[in-house]
Amino acid sequence: ERIFLTLSNYIFTTIFVAEMTVKIVAIGWFFGDKAYLRSSWNILDGMLVMISVVDILVSLISNSGTKILGMLRVLRLLRTLRPLR
């Protein structure tokens, strides 16, 4: 069960990073009327994607025994904001 959840986390994070990248390429990053950073929903989505990426990196690093980085897993709670989108 734990392996399935971890693998699902990697897969969905990859999908959301790809979605964010396609949106940024299609509508632009900052300049323009409909740019990615001009919409508050896109900003929220981008923050959640970055939090997911940071969480994966922290979980990979914390397996080596570093306990300080393990405390950063609290960022995982912020991903619950994704359904608000």
MOKAGI-V988086 format. One record per helix or strand. SS is the DSSP state (helix for helix, strand for strand). FROM is the first residue (numbers start at 1). TO is the last residue. If there is no record, write none. Layout:
BEGIN
SS FROM TO
SS FROM TO
END
This chain:
BEGIN
helix 2 27
helix 36 38
helix 40 62
helix 67 84
END
